Amino acid sequence: MNNTHTPLFDADRLAALRHGRMTPVLSDDDMLKIAEFPRERAKLDSLRLDYALSEIDAGLDAYQRRAGLTAAYPNVGSNVVYPTLGLAGEAGEVANKVKKIQRDFDGVLNDAARRAIASELGDVMWYVAQTASECGLSLGDIALENLAKLADRQARGTLRGSGDDR
Ligand SMILES: [Mg+2]
């Protein structure tokens, strides 16, 4: 084993990876180091997670901007009430579609119902994005903070139960 190896990720490369400016492409030499040094392997796993999270962050912010291009309601940009009401309404439409599966199809989800639910979930997503925009919030930040909150609860064994601050 080579004990005089240089770190796999120097500070510049680490920063570029964390900010999503480069994909974690690994050379053969990198792969050798990873195979030899468990600590490098753990670091790579953590970087892969960071990279995946930065992709989620950027993708959701891009979606939020795109959703905003089709906003057409009174006082867009200073009207949080409209998209909030829309969000509640569309969530109700999802529930109604699921309810009708119980009533008409003995609770069995068919392709038509699946497509109808997908369409309503899309409407929910649009209103979530637009409600966030009206509050000056980043959809990517919201998603990552939520993932972090749930991962923390999972780590502490408090996923089940109730209360916002558990
Ligand atoms: Mg709808």
Boltz pocket constraint, residues with backbone or C-beta under 6 A from the ligand:
constraints:
  - pocket:
      binder: B
      contacts: [[A, 90], [A, 93], [A, 119], [A, 120], [A, 123]]
      max_distance: 6.0
